[in-house]
Amino acid sequence: MSGWARKRFWKEAWAEQEGDSWLVKLDGRAVKTPAKAPLALPTPGLAEAVVAEWQAQEGELDPLSMPVTRSANAAIDKVAHQHGEVAEMIADYGGSDLLCYRATQPEALIARQAEAWDPLLDWAAETLKARLHPVSGVMFAPQDEAALKNLRQRVHDLTNFELAAFHDLVGLSGSLVLGFAAVHGHLPVADLWRLSRLDEDWQAEQWGADEEAEAQAKAKQEAFFHADRFFRMSRK
């Protein structure tokens, strides 16, 4: 079966191991990605999550209710064919990491950023062997090349499925360090998300919350949490 079926036609979904992968099957027919590749998953936990999404469908198929399947499709159809390019794009965040760009005023915000973000930069220096330095203002300031090279290699070392999730962790937070902190389990994922929203939360405190912005932030938060779960399910 390839692409998305419009209506449920199967009675049972299950996963079968073939070699080092698990294939999802609907009444014995192997599910394929939109690009017609086998939906082959690297871990039994990930396969179970995909099977649960297919088994939960009733009547019209709803792709929006199947985030694990969609992320798996992305890993197979997109990341697998351009792993190096995706890794380079994500690694580039290290040179302009959110945690490094600090406010020049007011003093209260400067202090809050330092208190919240400095410990993460210290953690990256110790655990990832990459010391990134904070700078004031929005003007680009180059980071240590050895540190960036170390981070870049760590990104390239991720598997296709891990990289698909890591792409979202970094892109949604704006921080390579926060992405690594998530996959290393350095802090609870909810805490990491709040740290990525420090500037936005500060603005909301000063000027009041915006309903549309809050709705967008909620959607991004859910996607961030999903990426964290997907990464963990993908790890062998």
Rosetta blueprint (number, residue, H / E / L):
1 M L
2 S L
3 G L
4 W L
5 A L
6 R L
7 K E
8 R L
9 F L
10 W L
11 K L
12 E L
13 A E
14 W E
15 A E
16 E E
17 Q E
18 E E
19 G L
20 D L
21 S E
22 W E
23 L E
24 V E
25 K E
26 L E
27 D L
28 G L
29 R E
30 A E
31 V L
32 K E
33 T L
34 P L
35 A L
36 K L
37 A L
38 P E
39 L L
40 A E
41 L E
42 P L
43 T L
44 P H
45 G H
46 L H
47 A H
48 E H
49 A H
50 V H
51 V H
52 A H
53 E H
54 W H
55 Q H
56 A L
57 Q L
58 E L
59 G L
60 E E
61 L L
62 D L
63 P H
64 L H
65 S H
66 M L
67 P H
68 V H
69 T H
70 R H
71 S H
72 A H
73 N H
74 A H
75 A H
76 I H
77 D H
78 K L
79 V H
80 A H
81 H H
82 Q L
83 H H
84 G H
85 E H
86 V H
87 A H
88 E H
89 M H
90 I H
91 A H
92 D H
93 Y H
94 G H
95 G H
96 S H
97 D L
98 L H
99 L H
100 C H
101 Y E
102 R E
103 A L
104 T L
105 Q L
106 P L
107 E H
108 A H
109 L H
110 I H
111 A H
112 R H
113 Q H
114 A H
115 E H
116 A H
117 W H
118 D H
119 P H
120 L H
121 L H
122 D H
123 W H
124 A H
125 A H
126 E H
127 T H
128 L L
129 K L
130 A L
131 R L
132 L L
133 H L
134 P L
135 V E
136 S E
137 G L
138 V L
139 M L
140 F L
141 A L
142 P L
143 Q L
144 D L
145 E H
146 A H
147 A H
148 L H
149 K H
150 N H
151 L H
152 R H
153 Q H
154 R H
155 V H
156 H H
157 D L
158 L L
159 T L
160 N H
161 F H
162 E H
163 L H
164 A H
165 A H
166 F H
167 H H
168 D H
169 L H
170 V H
171 G H
172 L H
173 S H
174 G L
175 S L
176 L H
177 V H
178 L H
179 G H
180 F H
181 A H
182 A H
183 V H
184 H L
185 G L
186 H L
187 L L
188 P L
189 V H
190 A H
191 D H
192 L H
193 W H
194 R H
195 L H
196 S H
197 R L
198 L H
199 D H
200 E H
201 D H
202 W H
203 Q H
204 A H
205 E H
206 Q H
207 W H
208 G L
209 A L
210 D L
211 E H
212 E H
213 A H
214 E H
215 A H
216 Q H
217 A H
218 K H
219 A H
220 K H
221 Q H
222 E H
223 A H
224 F H
225 F H
226 H H
227 A H
228 D H
229 R H
230 F H
231 F H
232 R H
233 M H
234 S H
235 R L
236 K L
